[in-house]
Amino acid sequence: MNDEHIEERPSWRCRSCGEPWPCDQAQANLAATLSPTALRIHMWIRLEIAAQDMPQGLPSEMFERFLRWTG
Ligand SMILES: [Zn+2]
């Protein structure tokens, strides 16, 4: 059983459930373990890495996916 919901690179799909990362469970796990500020910093870093892996991604969509949910 794998409940870590970690991203696979360079596809940025969840290794556990296959949804685009961060999947719902990844969001829940991160929100439960990081403070709101640390969560935003963590997701900014992930976004920068993801943007390098997925240069075709639209910045607005990447922002929605990685940062909107952090509040
Ligand atoms: Zn997942």
N, CA, C, O and the ligand as a Tripos MOL2 file, in Angstrom:
@<TRIPOS>MOLECULE
protein
  285   283    72     0     0
PROTEIN
NO_CHARGES

@<TRIPOS>ATOM
      1 N           0.8470   -1.1970    0.0000 N.3       1 MET1
      2 CA          0.0000    0.0000    0.0000 C.3       1 MET1
      3 C           0.8800    1.2430    0.0000 C.2       1 MET1
      4 O           1.8260    1.3500    0.7810 O.2       1 MET1
      5 N           0.5680    2.1460   -0.8550 N.am      2 ASN2
      6 CA          1.3200    3.3950   -0.9460 C.3       2 ASN2
      7 C           0.3530    4.5510   -0.7640 C.2       2 ASN2
      8 O          -0.4450    4.8550   -1.6500 O.2       2 ASN2
      9 N           0.4310    5.1870    0.3850 N.am      3 ASP3
     10 CA         -0.4780    6.3080    0.6290 C.3       3 ASP3
     11 C           0.2800    7.6210    0.7010 C.2       3 ASP3
     12 O          -0.2130    8.5930    1.2740 O.2       3 ASP3
     13 N           1.4780    7.6570    0.1220 N.am      4 GLU4
     14 CA          2.2750    8.8800    0.2120 C.3       4 GLU4
     15 C           1.8580    9.9090   -0.8310 C.2       4 GLU4
     16 O           2.0020   11.1100   -0.6000 O.2       4 GLU4
     17 N           1.3520    9.4690   -1.9560 N.am      5 HIS5
     18 CA          0.8770   10.3840   -2.9990 C.3       5 HIS5
     19 C           1.9600   11.3940   -3.3840 C.2       5 HIS5
     20 O           1.7830   12.6090   -3.2900 O.2       5 HIS5
     21 N           3.0870   10.8320   -3.8210 N.am      6 ILE6
     22 CA          4.2350   11.6220   -4.2610 C.3       6 ILE6
     23 C           4.1790   11.7690   -5.7780 C.2       6 ILE6
     24 O           3.6820   10.8880   -6.4800 O.2       6 ILE6
     25 N           4.6880   12.8830   -6.2700 N.am      7 GLU7
     26 CA          4.6730   13.1110   -7.7080 C.3       7 GLU7
     27 C           5.7210   12.2520   -8.4210 C.2       7 GLU7
     28 O           6.8060   11.9940   -7.8990 O.2       7 GLU7
     29 N           5.3610   11.8250   -9.6150 N.am      8 GLU8
     30 CA          6.3010   11.1550  -10.5020 C.3       8 GLU8
     31 C           6.8110   12.1940  -11.4910 C.2       8 GLU8
     32 O           6.0310   12.9750  -12.0360 O.2       8 GLU8
     33 N           8.1110   12.2040  -11.7210 N.am      9 ARG9
     34 CA          8.6630   13.1400  -12.7020 C.3       9 ARG9
     35 C           9.1800   12.3630  -13.9060 C.2       9 ARG9
     36 O           9.6480   11.2340  -13.7610 O.2       9 ARG9
     37 N           9.0980   12.9640  -15.1010 N.am     10 PRO10
     38 CA          8.6160   14.3410  -15.3490 C.3      10 PRO10
     39 C           7.1280   14.4320  -15.6650 C.2      10 PRO10
     40 O           6.6660   15.4840  -16.1080 O.2      10 PRO10
     41 N           6.3670   13.3660  -15.4520 N.am     11 SER11
     42 CA          4.9450   13.4120  -15.8180 C.3      11 SER11
     43 C           4.1210   14.2360  -14.8310 C.2      11 SER11
     44 O           3.0700   14.7650  -15.1930 O.2      11 SER11
     45 N           4.5940   14.3510  -13.5720 N.am     12 TRP12
     46 CA          3.8530   15.0510  -12.5270 C.3      12 TRP12
     47 C           2.4700   14.4530  -12.3100 C.2      12 TRP12
     48 O           1.4810   15.1510  -12.0870 O.2      12 TRP12
     49 N           2.4510   13.1090  -12.3880 N.am     13 ARG13
     50 CA          1.2560   12.3930  -11.9470 C.3      13 ARG13
     51 C           1.5770   11.7210  -10.6230 C.2      13 ARG13
     52 O           2.7270   11.3900  -10.3350 O.2      13 ARG13
     53 N           0.5340   11.5270   -9.8250 N.am     14 CYS14
     54 CA          0.7220   10.9090   -8.5130 C.3      14 CYS14
     55 C           1.1630    9.4440   -8.6880 C.2      14 CYS14
     56 O           0.5870    8.7000   -9.4820 O.2      14 CYS14
     57 N           2.1920    9.0510   -7.9330 N.am     15 ARG15
     58 CA          2.6700    7.6760   -8.0240 C.3      15 ARG15
     59 C           1.6820    6.6980   -7.4170 C.2      15 ARG15
     60 O           1.6900    5.5120   -7.7490 O.2      15 ARG15
     61 N           0.8330    7.1900   -6.5320 N.am     16 SER16
     62 CA         -0.0930    6.3050   -5.8390 C.3      16 SER16
     63 C          -1.4070    6.1430   -6.5870 C.2      16 SER16
     64 O          -1.8720    5.0220   -6.7920 O.2      16 SER16
     65 N          -2.0090    7.2590   -6.9970 N.am     17 CYS17
     66 CA         -3.3470    7.1750   -7.6000 C.3      17 CYS17
     67 C          -3.3640    7.5670   -9.0700 C.2      17 CYS17
     68 O          -4.3800    7.3600   -9.7350 O.2      17 CYS17
     69 N          -2.2660    8.1350   -9.6130 N.am     18 GLY18
     70 CA         -2.2000    8.4260  -11.0360 C.3      18 GLY18
     71 C          -2.8690    9.7250  -11.4530 C.2      18 GLY18
     72 O          -2.8780   10.0620  -12.6370 O.2      18 GLY18
     73 N          -3.4280   10.4590  -10.5010 N.am     19 GLU19
     74 CA         -4.0440   11.7440  -10.8230 C.3      19 GLU19
     75 C          -2.9490   12.7970  -11.0110 C.2      19 GLU19
     76 O          -1.8340   12.6240  -10.5190 O.2      19 GLU19
     77 N          -3.2600   13.8900  -11.7220 N.am     20 PRO20
     78 CA         -2.3000   14.9900  -11.7990 C.3      20 PRO20
     79 C          -1.9320   15.4600  -10.3880 C.2      20 PRO20
     80 O          -2.8070   15.7150   -9.5600 O.2      20 PRO20
     81 N          -0.6260   15.5700  -10.1280 N.am     21 TRP21
     82 CA         -0.1680   15.9610   -8.7930 C.3      21 TRP21
     83 C          -0.2190   17.4720   -8.6530 C.2      21 TRP21
     84 O           0.0990   18.1560   -9.6260 O.2      21 TRP21
     85 N          -0.5940   18.0420   -7.5160 N.am     22 PRO22
     86 CA         -1.0230   17.3660   -6.3010 C.3      22 PRO22
     87 C          -2.4700   16.8780   -6.3650 C.2      22 PRO22
     88 O          -3.3850   17.6810   -6.5440 O.2      22 PRO22
     89 N          -2.6800   15.5840   -6.2230 N.am     23 CYS23
     90 CA         -4.0310   15.0180   -6.1710 C.3      23 CYS23
     91 C          -4.7010   15.4120   -4.8490 C.2      23 CYS23
     92 O          -4.0630   16.0060   -3.9800 O.2      23 CYS23
     93 N          -5.9600   15.0860   -4.7040 N.am     24 ASP24
     94 CA         -6.6960   15.4710   -3.4950 C.3      24 ASP24
     95 C          -6.0070   14.9600   -2.2380 C.2      24 ASP24
     96 O          -5.8890   15.6830   -1.2480 O.2      24 ASP24
     97 N          -5.5460   13.6950   -2.2800 N.am     25 GLN25
     98 CA         -4.9220   13.1290   -1.0930 C.3      25 GLN25
     99 C          -3.5710   13.7790   -0.8080 C.2      25 GLN25
    100 O          -3.2190   13.9900    0.3520 O.2      25 GLN25
    101 N          -2.8190   14.0970   -1.8500 N.am     26 ALA26
    102 CA         -1.5400   14.7910   -1.6560 C.3      26 ALA26
    103 C          -1.7890   16.1510   -1.0090 C.2      26 ALA26
    104 O          -1.0600   16.5590   -0.1050 O.2      26 ALA26
    105 N          -2.8160   16.8430   -1.4740 N.am     27 GLN27
    106 CA         -3.1440   18.1430   -0.8770 C.3      27 GLN27
    107 C          -3.4940   17.9830    0.5990 C.2      27 GLN27
    108 O          -3.0530   18.7730    1.4350 O.2      27 GLN27
    109 N          -4.2750   16.9750    0.9150 N.am     28 ALA28
    110 CA         -4.6750   16.7390    2.3030 C.3      28 ALA28
    111 C          -3.4610   16.3990    3.1600 C.2      28 ALA28
    112 O          -3.3270   16.8900    4.2810 O.2      28 ALA28
    113 N          -2.5750   15.5520    2.6250 N.am     29 ASN29
    114 CA         -1.3880   15.1590    3.3810 C.3      29 ASN29
    115 C          -0.4850   16.3660    3.6410 C.2      29 ASN29
    116 O           0.0010   16.5600    4.7550 O.2      29 ASN29
    117 N          -0.2700   17.1640    2.6090 N.am     30 LEU30
    118 CA          0.6100   18.3260    2.7540 C.3      30 LEU30
    119 C           0.0120   19.3390    3.7240 C.2      30 LEU30
    120 O           0.7140   19.8810    4.5780 O.2      30 LEU30
    121 N          -1.2820   19.5880    3.5880 N.am     31 ALA31
    122 CA         -1.9380   20.5620    4.4570 C.3      31 ALA31
    123 C          -1.9150   20.1070    5.9120 C.2      31 ALA31
    124 O          -1.9270   20.9300    6.8270 O.2      31 ALA31
    125 N          -1.8820   18.7830    6.1200 N.am     32 ALA32
    126 CA         -1.8910   18.2480    7.4820 C.3      32 ALA32
    127 C          -0.5120   18.3020    8.1240 C.2      32 ALA32
    128 O          -0.4030   18.2950    9.3500 O.2      32 ALA32
    129 N           0.5430   18.3560    7.3130 N.am     33 THR33
    130 CA          1.8960   18.2640    7.8630 C.3      33 THR33
    131 C           2.6570   19.5850    7.8240 C.2      33 THR33
    132 O           3.6470   19.7380    8.5400 O.2      33 THR33
    133 N           2.2220   20.5430    7.0040 N.am     34 LEU34
    134 CA          2.9440   21.8130    6.8780 C.3      34 LEU34
    135 C           2.0650   22.9590    7.3690 C.2      34 LEU34
    136 O           0.8390   22.9130    7.2740 O.2      34 LEU34
    137 N           2.7290   23.9910    7.8980 N.am     35 SER35
    138 CA          2.0000   25.2140    8.2310 C.3      35 SER35
    139 C           1.5700   25.8860    6.9400 C.2      35 SER35
    140 O           2.1280   25.5930    5.8820 O.2      35 SER35
    141 N           0.5840   26.7860    6.9980 N.am     36 PRO36
    142 CA          0.1410   27.4440    5.7550 C.3      36 PRO36
    143 C           1.2760   28.1300    5.0110 C.2      36 PRO36
    144 O           1.3340   28.0660    3.7830 O.2      36 PRO36
    145 N           2.1750   28.7820    5.7300 N.am     37 THR37
    146 CA          3.2950   29.4550    5.0650 C.3      37 THR37
    147 C           4.2460   28.4480    4.4570 C.2      37 THR37
    148 O           4.6470   28.5900    3.3020 O.2      37 THR37
    149 N           4.6080   27.4350    5.2190 N.am     38 ALA38
    150 CA          5.5160   26.4090    4.7100 C.3      38 ALA38
    151 C           4.8970   25.6880    3.5250 C.2      38 ALA38
    152 O           5.5980   25.2950    2.5920 O.2      38 ALA38
    153 N           3.5910   25.5160    3.5630 N.am     39 LEU39
    154 CA          2.8990   24.8480    2.4620 C.3      39 LEU39
    155 C           3.0340   25.6490    1.1710 C.2      39 LEU39
    156 O           3.3030   25.0870    0.1090 O.2      39 LEU39
    157 N           2.8460   26.9730    1.2690 N.am     40 ARG40
    158 CA          2.9490   27.8010    0.0690 C.3      40 ARG40
    159 C           4.3720   27.8010   -0.4820 C.2      40 ARG40
    160 O           4.5770   27.7280   -1.6930 O.2      40 ARG40
    161 N           5.3500   27.8830    0.4150 N.am     41 ILE41
    162 CA          6.7540   27.8460   -0.0400 C.3      41 ILE41
    163 C           7.0410   26.5090   -0.7130 C.2      41 ILE41
    164 O           7.6500   26.4530   -1.7820 O.2      41 ILE41
    165 N           6.5970   25.4420   -0.0750 N.am     42 HIS42
    166 CA          6.8230   24.1030   -0.6240 C.3      42 HIS42
    167 C           6.2280   23.9930   -2.0330 C.2      42 HIS42
    168 O           6.8620   23.4620   -2.9440 O.2      42 HIS42
    169 N           5.0080   24.5010   -2.1980 N.am     43 MET43
    170 CA          4.3410   24.3720   -3.4910 C.3      43 MET43
    171 C           4.9380   25.3050   -4.5420 C.2      43 MET43
    172 O           4.9220   24.9830   -5.7300 O.2      43 MET43
    173 N           5.4680   26.4650   -4.1190 N.am     44 TRP44
    174 CA          6.1610   27.3360   -5.0770 C.3      44 TRP44
    175 C           7.3690   26.6010   -5.6420 C.2      44 TRP44
    176 O           7.6260   26.6370   -6.8460 O.2      44 TRP44
    177 N           8.1030   25.9360   -4.7630 N.am     45 ILE45
    178 CA          9.2990   25.2020   -5.2030 C.3      45 ILE45
    179 C           8.8920   24.0820   -6.1540 C.2      45 ILE45
    180 O           9.5210   23.8790   -7.1920 O.2      45 ILE45
    181 N           7.8370   23.3570   -5.7920 N.am     46 ARG46
    182 CA          7.3850   22.2750   -6.6790 C.3      46 ARG46
    183 C           6.9370   22.8380   -8.0340 C.2      46 ARG46
    184 O           7.1950   22.2420   -9.0800 O.2      46 ARG46
    185 N           6.2620   23.9940   -7.9970 N.am     47 LEU47
    186 CA          5.7950   24.6240   -9.2360 C.3      47 LEU47
    187 C           6.9710   24.9790  -10.1420 C.2      47 LEU47
    188 O           6.9040   24.7700  -11.3540 O.2      47 LEU47
    189 N           8.0360   25.5110   -9.5710 N.am     48 GLU48
    190 CA          9.2010   25.8830  -10.3910 C.3      48 GLU48
    191 C           9.8070   24.6530  -11.0520 C.2      48 GLU48
    192 O          10.1820   24.6900  -12.2240 O.2      48 GLU48
    193 N           9.8990   23.5790  -10.3040 N.am     49 ILE49
    194 CA         10.4530   22.3410  -10.8650 C.3      49 ILE49
    195 C           9.5150   21.7940  -11.9370 C.2      49 ILE49
    196 O           9.9630   21.3580  -12.9970 O.2      49 ILE49
    197 N           8.2250   21.8200  -11.6600 N.am     50 ALA50
    198 CA          7.2430   21.3010  -12.6110 C.3      50 ALA50
    199 C           7.2530   22.1200  -13.9000 C.2      50 ALA50
    200 O           7.0870   21.5700  -14.9890 O.2      50 ALA50
    201 N           7.4470   23.4310  -13.7790 N.am     51 ALA51
    202 CA          7.4720   24.2900  -14.9640 C.3      51 ALA51
    203 C           8.6590   23.9370  -15.8550 C.2      51 ALA51
    204 O           8.5820   24.0670  -17.0770 O.2      51 ALA51
    205 N           9.7530   23.4940  -15.2470 N.am     52 GLN52
    206 CA         10.9120   23.0700  -16.0440 C.3      52 GLN52
    207 C          10.6220   21.7250  -16.7120 C.2      52 GLN52
    208 O          11.0350   21.4870  -17.8470 O.2      52 GLN52
    209 N           9.9130   20.8540  -16.0030 N.am     53 ASP53
    210 CA          9.5900   19.5430  -16.5650 C.3      53 ASP53
    211 C           8.4970   19.6370  -17.6230 C.2      53 ASP53
    212 O           8.4530   18.8290  -18.5500 O.2      53 ASP53
    213 N           7.6060   20.6320  -17.4810 N.am     54 MET54
    214 CA          6.4550   20.7680  -18.3760 C.3      54 MET54
    215 C           6.4340   22.1820  -18.9620 C.2      54 MET54
    216 O           5.5410   22.9700  -18.6530 O.2      54 MET54
    217 N           7.4210   22.5030  -19.8110 N.am     55 PRO55
    218 CA          7.4980   23.8790  -20.3450 C.3      55 PRO55
    219 C           6.2960   24.2500  -21.1930 C.2      55 PRO55
    220 O           6.0690   25.4290  -21.4650 O.2      55 PRO55
    221 N           5.5180   23.2530  -21.6160 N.am     56 GLN56
    222 CA          4.3300   23.5430  -22.4170 C.3      56 GLN56
    223 C           3.1450   23.9870  -21.5630 C.2      56 GLN56
    224 O           2.1280   24.4450  -22.0860 O.2      56 GLN56
    225 N           3.2860   23.8460  -20.2480 N.am     57 GLY57
    226 CA          2.1760   24.1880  -19.3590 C.3      57 GLY57
    227 C           1.9280   25.6820  -19.3050 C.2      57 GLY57
    228 O           2.8720   26.4680  -19.2220 O.2      57 GLY57
    229 N           0.6700   26.0810  -19.3520 N.am     58 LEU58
    230 CA          0.3320   27.4900  -19.2540 C.3      58 LEU58
    231 C           0.5630   27.9570  -17.8220 C.2      58 LEU58
    232 O           0.1550   27.2770  -16.8810 O.2      58 LEU58
    233 N           1.2160   29.1150  -17.6400 N.am     59 PRO59
    234 CA          1.4730   29.6100  -16.2830 C.3      59 PRO59
    235 C           0.2070   29.7240  -15.4440 C.2      59 PRO59
    236 O           0.2170   29.4020  -14.2560 O.2      59 PRO59
    237 N          -0.8940   30.1850  -16.0620 N.am     60 SER60
    238 CA         -2.1240   30.3380  -15.2910 C.3      60 SER60
    239 C          -2.6540   28.9870  -14.8090 C.2      60 SER60
    240 O          -3.1450   28.8600  -13.6880 O.2      60 SER60
    241 N          -2.5420   27.9870  -15.6780 N.am     61 GLU61
    242 CA         -3.0170   26.6530  -15.2750 C.3      61 GLU61
    243 C          -2.1010   26.0360  -14.2380 C.2      61 GLU61
    244 O          -2.5660   25.3610  -13.3200 O.2      61 GLU61
    245 N          -0.8030   26.2610  -14.3750 N.am     62 MET62
    246 CA          0.1380   25.7380  -13.3880 C.3      62 MET62
    247 C          -0.1090   26.3830  -12.0210 C.2      62 MET62
    248 O          -0.0430   25.7200  -10.9860 O.2      62 MET62
    249 N          -0.3920   27.6840  -12.0390 N.am     63 PHE63
    250 CA         -0.6820   28.3690  -10.7800 C.3      63 PHE63
    251 C          -1.9240   27.7840  -10.1290 C.2      63 PHE63
    252 O          -1.9350   27.4990   -8.9310 O.2      63 PHE63
    253 N          -2.9740   27.6060  -10.9290 N.am     64 GLU64
    254 CA         -4.2110   27.0220  -10.3940 C.3      64 GLU64
    255 C          -3.9430   25.6660   -9.7620 C.2      64 GLU64
    256 O          -4.4240   25.3630   -8.6700 O.2      64 GLU64
    257 N          -3.1800   24.8730  -10.4590 N.am     65 ARG65
    258 CA         -2.9570   23.4840  -10.0310 C.3      65 ARG65
    259 C          -2.0950   23.3900   -8.7730 C.2      65 ARG65
    260 O          -2.3740   22.5940   -7.8760 O.2      65 ARG65
    261 N          -1.0510   24.2040   -8.7190 N.am     66 PHE66
    262 CA         -0.0850   24.0480   -7.6360 C.3      66 PHE66
    263 C          -0.3460   24.9650   -6.4570 C.2      66 PHE66
    264 O          -0.0150   24.6090   -5.3260 O.2      66 PHE66
    265 N          -0.9300   26.1400   -6.6820 N.am     67 LEU67
    266 CA         -0.9740   27.1210   -5.6080 C.3      67 LEU67
    267 C          -2.3600   27.5810   -5.2030 C.2      67 LEU67
    268 O          -2.5460   27.9960   -4.0590 O.2      67 LEU67
    269 N          -3.3400   27.5260   -6.0920 N.am     68 ARG68
    270 CA         -4.6580   28.0510   -5.7460 C.3      68 ARG68
    271 C          -5.2140   27.3900   -4.4770 C.2      68 ARG68
    272 O          -5.7750   28.0590   -3.6090 O.2      68 ARG68
    273 N          -5.0490   26.0890   -4.3900 N.am     69 TRP69
    274 CA         -5.6520   25.3550   -3.2740 C.3      69 TRP69
    275 C          -4.9910   25.6610   -1.9330 C.2      69 TRP69
    276 O          -5.5620   25.3690   -0.8820 O.2      69 TRP69
    277 N          -3.7760   26.2540   -1.9620 N.am     70 THR70
    278 CA         -3.0970   26.5240   -0.6940 C.3      70 THR70
    279 C          -3.6950   27.7280    0.0190 C.2      70 THR70
    280 O          -3.3480   28.0170    1.1640 O.2      70 THR70
    281 N          -4.6030   28.4340   -0.6710 N.am     71 GLY71
    282 CA         -5.2850   29.5310   -0.0340 C.3      71 GLY71
    283 C          -4.5260   30.8470   -0.2030 C.2      71 GLY71
    284 O          -4.9740   31.8850    0.2830 O.2      71 GLY71
    285 ZN         -2.5550   10.5830   -5.3100 Zn       72 ZN72
@<TRIPOS>BOND
     1     1     2 1
     2     2     3 1
     3     3     4 2
     4     3     5 am
     5     5     6 1
     6     6     7 1
     7     7     8 2
     8     7     9 am
     9     9    10 1
    10    10    11 1
    11    11    12 2
    12    11    13 am
    13    13    14 1
    14    14    15 1
    15    15    16 2
    16    15    17 am
    17    17    18 1
    18    18    19 1
    19    19    20 2
    20    19    21 am
    21    21    22 1
    22    22    23 1
    23    23    24 2
    24    23    25 am
    25    25    26 1
    26    26    27 1
    27    27    28 2
    28    27    29 am
    29    29    30 1
    30    30    31 1
    31    31    32 2
    32    31    33 am
    33    33    34 1
    34    34    35 1
    35    35    36 2
    36    35    37 am
    37    37    38 1
    38    38    39 1
    39    39    40 2
    40    39    41 am
    41    41    42 1
    42    42    43 1
    43    43    44 2
    44    43    45 am
    45    45    46 1
    46    46    47 1
    47    47    48 2
    48    47    49 am
    49    49    50 1
    50    50    51 1
    51    51    52 2
    52    51    53 am
    53    53    54 1
    54    54    55 1
    55    55    56 2
    56    55    57 am
    57    57    58 1
    58    58    59 1
    59    59    60 2
    60    59    61 am
    61    61    62 1
    62    62    63 1
    63    63    64 2
    64    63    65 am
    65    65    66 1
    66    66    67 1
    67    67    68 2
    68    67    69 am
    69    69    70 1
    70    70    71 1
    71    71    72 2
    72    71    73 am
    73    73    74 1
    74    74    75 1
    75    75    76 2
    76    75    77 am
    77    77    78 1
    78    78    79 1
    79    79    80 2
    80    79    81 am
    81    81    82 1
    82    82    83 1
    83    83    84 2
    84    83    85 am
    85    85    86 1
    86    86    87 1
    87    87    88 2
    88    87    89 am
    89    89    90 1
    90    90    91 1
    91    91    92 2
    92    91    93 am
    93    93    94 1
    94    94    95 1
    95    95    96 2
    96    95    97 am
    97    97    98 1
    98    98    99 1
    99    99   100 2
   100    99   101 am
   101   101   102 1
   102   102   103 1
   103   103   104 2
   104   103   105 am
   105   105   106 1
   106   106   107 1
   107   107   108 2
   108   107   109 am
   109   109   110 1
   110   110   111 1
   111   111   112 2
   112   111   113 am
   113   113   114 1
   114   114   115 1
   115   115   116 2
   116   115   117 am
   117   117   118 1
   118   118   119 1
   119   119   120 2
   120   119   121 am
   121   121   122 1
   122   122   123 1
   123   123   124 2
   124   123   125 am
   125   125   126 1
   126   126   127 1
   127   127   128 2
   128   127   129 am
   129   129   130 1
   130   130   131 1
   131   131   132 2
   132   131   133 am
   133   133   134 1
   134   134   135 1
   135   135   136 2
   136   135   137 am
   137   137   138 1
   138   138   139 1
   139   139   140 2
   140   139   141 am
   141   141   142 1
   142   142   143 1
   143   143   144 2
   144   143   145 am
   145   145   146 1
   146   146   147 1
   147   147   148 2
   148   147   149 am
   149   149   150 1
   150   150   151 1
   151   151   152 2
   152   151   153 am
   153   153   154 1
   154   154   155 1
   155   155   156 2
   156   155   157 am
   157   157   158 1
   158   158   159 1
   159   159   160 2
   160   159   161 am
   161   161   162 1
   162   162   163 1
   163   163   164 2
   164   163   165 am
   165   165   166 1
   166   166   167 1
   167   167   168 2
   168   167   169 am
   169   169   170 1
   170   170   171 1
   171   171   172 2
   172   171   173 am
   173   173   174 1
   174   174   175 1
   175   175   176 2
   176   175   177 am
   177   177   178 1
   178   178   179 1
   179   179   180 2
   180   179   181 am
   181   181   182 1
   182   182   183 1
   183   183   184 2
   184   183   185 am
   185   185   186 1
   186   186   187 1
   187   187   188 2
   188   187   189 am
   189   189   190 1
   190   190   191 1
   191   191   192 2
   192   191   193 am
   193   193   194 1
   194   194   195 1
   195   195   196 2
   196   195   197 am
   197   197   198 1
   198   198   199 1
   199   199   200 2
   200   199   201 am
   201   201   202 1
   202   202   203 1
   203   203   204 2
   204   203   205 am
   205   205   206 1
   206   206   207 1
   207   207   208 2
   208   207   209 am
   209   209   210 1
   210   210   211 1
   211   211   212 2
   212   211   213 am
   213   213   214 1
   214   214   215 1
   215   215   216 2
   216   215   217 am
   217   217   218 1
   218   218   219 1
   219   219   220 2
   220   219   221 am
   221   221   222 1
   222   222   223 1
   223   223   224 2
   224   223   225 am
   225   225   226 1
   226   226   227 1
   227   227   228 2
   228   227   229 am
   229   229   230 1
   230   230   231 1
   231   231   232 2
   232   231   233 am
   233   233   234 1
   234   234   235 1
   235   235   236 2
   236   235   237 am
   237   237   238 1
   238   238   239 1
   239   239   240 2
   240   239   241 am
   241   241   242 1
   242   242   243 1
   243   243   244 2
   244   243   245 am
   245   245   246 1
   246   246   247 1
   247   247   248 2
   248   247   249 am
   249   249   250 1
   250   250   251 1
   251   251   252 2
   252   251   253 am
   253   253   254 1
   254   254   255 1
   255   255   256 2
   256   255   257 am
   257   257   258 1
   258   258   259 1
   259   259   260 2
   260   259   261 am
   261   261   262 1
   262   262   263 1
   263   263   264 2
   264   263   265 am
   265   265   266 1
   266   266   267 1
   267   267   268 2
   268   267   269 am
   269   269   270 1
   270   270   271 1
   271   271   272 2
   272   271   273 am
   273   273   274 1
   274   274   275 1
   275   275   276 2
   276   275   277 am
   277   277   278 1
   278   278   279 1
   279   279   280 2
   280   279   281 am
   281   281   282 1
   282   282   283 1
   283   283   284 2
@<TRIPOS>SUBSTRUCTURE
     1 MET1         2 RESIDUE 1 A MET
     2 ASN2         6 RESIDUE 1 A ASN
     3 ASP3        10 RESIDUE 1 A ASP
     4 GLU4        14 RESIDUE 1 A GLU
     5 HIS5        18 RESIDUE 1 A HIS
     6 ILE6        22 RESIDUE 1 A ILE
     7 GLU7        26 RESIDUE 1 A GLU
     8 GLU8        30 RESIDUE 1 A GLU
     9 ARG9        34 RESIDUE 1 A ARG
    10 PRO10       38 RESIDUE 1 A PRO
    11 SER11       42 RESIDUE 1 A SER
    12 TRP12       46 RESIDUE 1 A TRP
    13 ARG13       50 RESIDUE 1 A ARG
    14 CYS14       54 RESIDUE 1 A CYS
    15 ARG15       58 RESIDUE 1 A ARG
    16 SER16       62 RESIDUE 1 A SER
    17 CYS17       66 RESIDUE 1 A CYS
    18 GLY18       70 RESIDUE 1 A GLY
    19 GLU19       74 RESIDUE 1 A GLU
    20 PRO20       78 RESIDUE 1 A PRO
    21 TRP21       82 RESIDUE 1 A TRP
    22 PRO22       86 RESIDUE 1 A PRO
    23 CYS23       90 RESIDUE 1 A CYS
    24 ASP24       94 RESIDUE 1 A ASP
    25 GLN25       98 RESIDUE 1 A GLN
    26 ALA26      102 RESIDUE 1 A ALA
    27 GLN27      106 RESIDUE 1 A GLN
    28 ALA28      110 RESIDUE 1 A ALA
    29 ASN29      114 RESIDUE 1 A ASN
    30 LEU30      118 RESIDUE 1 A LEU
    31 ALA31      122 RESIDUE 1 A ALA
    32 ALA32      126 RESIDUE 1 A ALA
    33 THR33      130 RESIDUE 1 A THR
    34 LEU34      134 RESIDUE 1 A LEU
    35 SER35      138 RESIDUE 1 A SER
    36 PRO36      142 RESIDUE 1 A PRO
    37 THR37      146 RESIDUE 1 A THR
    38 ALA38      150 RESIDUE 1 A ALA
    39 LEU39      154 RESIDUE 1 A LEU
    40 ARG40      158 RESIDUE 1 A ARG
    41 ILE41      162 RESIDUE 1 A ILE
    42 HIS42      166 RESIDUE 1 A HIS
    43 MET43      170 RESIDUE 1 A MET
    44 TRP44      174 RESIDUE 1 A TRP
    45 ILE45      178 RESIDUE 1 A ILE
    46 ARG46      182 RESIDUE 1 A ARG
    47 LEU47      186 RESIDUE 1 A LEU
    48 GLU48      190 RESIDUE 1 A GLU
    49 ILE49      194 RESIDUE 1 A ILE
    50 ALA50      198 RESIDUE 1 A ALA
    51 ALA51      202 RESIDUE 1 A ALA
    52 GLN52      206 RESIDUE 1 A GLN
    53 ASP53      210 RESIDUE 1 A ASP
    54 MET54      214 RESIDUE 1 A MET
    55 PRO55      218 RESIDUE 1 A PRO
    56 GLN56      222 RESIDUE 1 A GLN
    57 GLY57      226 RESIDUE 1 A GLY
    58 LEU58      230 RESIDUE 1 A LEU
    59 PRO59      234 RESIDUE 1 A PRO
    60 SER60      238 RESIDUE 1 A SER
    61 GLU61      242 RESIDUE 1 A GLU
    62 MET62      246 RESIDUE 1 A MET
    63 PHE63      250 RESIDUE 1 A PHE
    64 GLU64      254 RESIDUE 1 A GLU
    65 ARG65      258 RESIDUE 1 A ARG
    66 PHE66      262 RESIDUE 1 A PHE
    67 LEU67      266 RESIDUE 1 A LEU
    68 ARG68      270 RESIDUE 1 A ARG
    69 TRP69      274 RESIDUE 1 A TRP
    70 THR70      278 RESIDUE 1 A THR
    71 GLY71      282 RESIDUE 1 A GLY
    72 ZN72       285 GROUP 0 **** ****
